Amino acid sequence: MGVKNVLIVVGVPDFDYLNEKSAVASFLTELKKAFEINGDKVDFPLKSSYTSYISKDNSLTLKDKLKKTIKNWNWLYQSLSFGQYFRKQSELIKHIPKEKKYDLIVEFYTVGSTLGMDLAKLYNVPFSVVFDSPVDEQFLEMYGTKTIYWSKIKRAEKESLEFASQIMAYSPECKLFIKDKYALKANISVLPCVINKGSTENNPKSDVFNIGFIGSFLSWHKVDMLVEAFSEFNQSHPDSRLQLIGYGKEWEAVKTQVENLKLTKKIEMPGFVGESELLEYKKNFSIAVMPGSNWYGSPLKLFEYAQCGIPFIAPNTATVKSIFSNDIHCLYIDDEDELYSLIELMEVLYNDPNKARNIGRYSREFYFKEFSEEVYLRKLYNIFC
């Protein structure tokens, strides 16, 4: 086949495809690049197309008005909120220009969406899916409840995946999960989600032991456990510091935890930082830690640590274990006793700088062999071409 016209979509109302701070948008830019370097033409829907139907009324929405009174009734609150969300989501297809013809639709799949499938039917072309998560599990993790739309959420994922002709899953475990759950006709390829960012070479100072975390402050990332582990570790190693870079739902709770432990002079919480500042942090991390993850998530930040040669400690999850080798590319937290294990692994890397350096070196070599931008873009294209 000659040059393909490809449309890449996300079924999220008002999604900004050009937002460099969005991990999803950054990954889709990588995917777009993979097609374009092979001569194909790729479109994202224009953001303005998605906003044209959204009310410009500056008065409080129903969600805003009800929030104060029903925020403790989570099922009802999320049902009302997502009722509005799904109404907007169903309108997205109306704002895709029909005059242009496409040869392939690729969707980064999100909760409740049938956008990609509906477009593929409209254009009568193949449909490919990036399977990011089991949406019902992720929804429960994020919002802590089901909603009145629960059957819609599950049905939309089922219909989309069963209609797809090609699916990208982040790990063998993710592949097995959807194969067992659905009657798929698609070819399923395994490739983790990687975003090639600006890099630096790790070169920490010798007079301070900087322990780094970069990421979202979400419950499954267990930043609170890392703070607890550091609290104990720092008693034996007063030259240690903890740098927690990022923001999220749990940020305030972690900040309060740090204050209650009287560790504000030892633990830095700058929130989001710019790319140049982030590179400076990465350069000076002695080690990095991802204390927790869900089983299906592609460990974006671990790839960033590996790219810079930062020795890191990782959660013992199925997807992470399918990528990195224990005691070679990283050290794994024992999920039988995560807190104690994390403290012990920090001790190992503190007391054995040679081991830490070797782990950083091996992970960096592994990254550039398997996931450098040139290699990764080729792997992406081979999945979807």
N, C-alpha and C positions, 0 to 999 in steps of 0.2 A: 504494500500500500504506500502511496505517496505521502505528501504532507497532510497531517490530520488537523482538523479544527477541534480543539478540546475545550470543554467548559468545566471548570472546577467550582463546586458549590459547597456551602455550609448552610444547613437549614436553621439558621439563627437569625431572627429579625434584627435588622440594623447592624449586622456583622461587618466590621471594618477589616477588609482584606489587606489593607496597607498598614495596619497597626504593628509596628516593629516590636512593641512590648508584649504582643500576644503570641504565645507559643504556637497556637493553632495557625494564626496568620503567617508566622515565620516558617512553619513547616510547609504550608501550602505554597509559599514563595519558592522553597526548595523544590517542591514537586513541579511547579510551573517551569522552573529553570531546567529541570531534567528533561522535560518535553522540548523546550525551546532550543537547547544545545544540540538536539537531534533533528532540528528543522521544522518541528511542529508549531502551530499557532495556538496560543492559549488565552482564554478569557476568564476573568473573574467578573461576576455581576457588579455593576457599579453600586457603590454605597448609596448614592442618591436615589437609585431605583428602589431601594428598600425603605427609604424614609419618606417617600412621596405620599404614602397612605397613612402615615402616623400623624395624629392630630397635633396641630401647632398650639392648641389651647394651653396656656400656662397655668391654668387653675389646677388644683389638686386632683389627681385621678382617684377613682374608686379605691384602688389599692392603697393610696396614700391616706385617704380618709379613714379606711378601716383598720389600718395597721396598728394604731395605738390601742384600739379596742379589742382586736382579735389576735394580737400577736402571740398570745398564749394558747390559742386554739390552732395548733400548727397545721393539722389536716385541712381545716377550713381555709386558713390563710393561704396555704400553698395551692389549694384548689382554685381559689379566686385568682391568685396571681398567674397561675399557669393557664387558666381559662383565657385570660387576655393574651398571654404569650402564644398559645396555640392558634388563636384567631388570626393574629398577625402572621404566624408561620404559614398558615394555609393560603395567605395572599401572596406569598413570595413568588410563586410561579407566574402570576399575572404581570410581574414587573421584569421578567426576562424577555428581551426583544425576540420576537418570533421570526423576524425577517432573516436572521442569520442562521445558517445550517451548521450543525455540529456532527462530528463523527464519533464522539465519545463523551460521555458524562462521567465525571468522577466526583463522588461526594465524600467529604469527611463527616462521618455519621454522628449525629447528635440526637438528643432525646426528642421523640415524637415526630421526627421528620420523615416525609415521603417525597421530599422535593426532588432528589436525584432520580428516584424511580419514576416519578411522574414526568420529568423532563425526558428521560430515556424513552418512555412510551410515546411522548409527544413527537420526538424526532425520529423514533424507530431506530435507535442506535444502541450499541453496547453500553452497559452500566457497570462501573467499578466503584468499590467502597473501600475506604480506609476505616477499619473497625478499631475505634479508639477505646471502647469500653462496653461492657454489658450495661446498657443505659439504666435498667431498673436498679441494679446494684449501686451504680454511681449516684443515682438520684437519692436513694436511701442514705448513702454516706453523706451527701451534701446537705440534704434537707431534713433527714430524720423522720420521714413519714411517707406514706403513699398518698395518693390524691384520688379524687373522683375520676380522674383520667387514666387510672392505672392500666386498664385494659387497652386503651388507645396507645399508651406508651409501649406496651409489650407487643401489640399487634403491628405497629408501625415498624419496629425493628425486625420482626419476623418477615413481614412482607418485603421490606427493602433487601434484606440479606438473601432471601430465597429468590428474588428476582435478579440479583447481581450475577454477572458473568465472571467477575474477578474481584477477589477480596484480599486486602493486605491486612494481616494480623501481626501483632508485635512480638509474639513468642509462640513456640509449639503448644504451650498450655492454652493460649487464646485460640489458636486454631482448633485444638481438640474440643474446647468448650463450645464453639459455634457449630462444629461438625456434629457433635452429640445432640445439640439442642434443636437444630433446624434441618430441614430437608433441602440441602444446598445443591445447586447445579454448578456453582462457581468453582473455579480453580482458586485455591487458597495459598498465598505465598506468605512466608514469614520474614519480616524485616522490622526491627525496632524503629521507632520514630527518633530521628536525630536531626538536630539543628546545628549546622556548622556556623559558629560565631567567631568573632575576633578572639585570638588566642595569645597567651603569653607563656613563658617558660617559668615554672615554679622555682623560686629561689628564696626560701624563707630565711629570716635573720636567725642567728644562733642564740640570741639572748632572750627570746620570748617564744613560747610554744603556742602558736595561734591555731585554734580549732575552728574550722569554718563550716557554716551551713548556708546554702543559697537555695531559695525556693519559696513556695507558698506556705503560709502558716495555716495548715488545714489539719484536722484531727488525725488523719491517717499518716501524716508525716511525723507525728510524735515529737514535736519540738520541745514540748514540756518534759519529756523523758530525757532528752539531751541536756536540758538545763539541770535537771536533777542529777544526772550522771556527772556533769561538770562540777556541780556544787561539791560533790564528794572528791572528785579527782583533784580539784584545785586546792583542797586542804593539804594534800601531799605534794602538790606541785604549784607553788604560788607564782611561778613564772608563766603559768598558762593563762590564756585569754580565750574567750568564746565570742565569735563574731557571727551574728545571726542576720543574714542579708535577705530582705524580702518583706512581704506583707501578706495579710490574709485574715480570715475570720477569727483565728485564735491569737492574733498578735497582741491584743490588749490583755488577754488572760496571761499570756507568757510574760508580758511586761510587768504585770502585777506579781507574778511568781518571782521574777528576778528581783523586784523591789523587796518582797517579803523575805527573800533569802539574803538580802543586803549584799547583792553582787553587782550593783549598777556600775561599779568602777572596774569590774572584771569582765562584764558581758556587754557587748556593743550591739545595739539594735537600730541601725540607721534607716530601716525601711527599704524602699526601692532606691537604687542608685543608678547613675548613668553608666554606660558601657566602659568608658575609660577608667572610672573609679572602681568598677567591678573587676577589671583586669588587674588593678593594683592590689585589690584584696586577694585575688587568686594567686598572684605572684608571691604574696607573703604568707599564705596559709601554710602551716606546718603539716597539717592533715585536714581532710574534710570528712564530714559525716552526713549521710542520709539515714536518720534513725528509723524511719518507717516508710512504708508504701503500701498501696493495695496490690493485690496479686497480679492484676492485669496491666498496670501502668508501665509505660515505657520510661525508663529512668533518665530523663533528659539531663538532669544535673550531673549524674555520674559520667555521662559522656563528656560534659564540660570539664569535669575534674581530670578525666583521663587525657583529654586533649592537651591539658596544661602540664600533665605529669604530676598531679597532686595525689599523694597516697590517700586512699579513702576507705572508710568503713561503710558497709552497705547492709540493707535489710535482707533477710534470708527469704525472699519471695521467689515464686516460681519464674516470673518473667526475668527478674534480675539474674537469677542463677543460670538461666539459659544463655546469658550473654557473657558474663564475667566469671573467671575461675578463682575460687577461693585460695588465698595464700599466694597467688601469683599476681592477679590484677587488683585485688582488694582483700579485705578481711570481712567475713560475714558475721553479723550478730546472731547469736544463738537464740532462737525464738522460744526456747524453754524458760529462759530467764534473761529477758532482753536488757534490763537495767544493769545487772551484774556483768553480763557479757560485754556490754558497751564500755563500761568502766575498765574492764580487763583489757579490751582491745586498744583503748587509748593508752593504757599503761605499756602495752607491747610496743606500740609505735613510738612512744616517748622514750622508752629505755633502749630501743634498738634502732638508731637512726639509719644504719645501713639497710636494715630490712625495709624501713619506710622508703628510703631512696629507691631501692630495687622495685618495690611495688609501684611507685610512681613511674619509674622508667619502663617497666613491663606494660603497664596499662597504657602509657603514651604510645609505645610501639604498636600495641594491639589496635589502638584507636586509628592510627594513621594507616595501618595495613588494611583494616576492615571498614572504616567509616570516615576516612578523609573525604572532603567534598567531591573530588573527582570520582572516587570509588563509590561513594554513596549515591550520587546522582545516577551513575550507571546502573546500580542495583535497583533504584526506584524506577527508572525507565524500563528496565527488563520486566518488571512486574506488570506495568500498565500498557506497554506498547502493543 
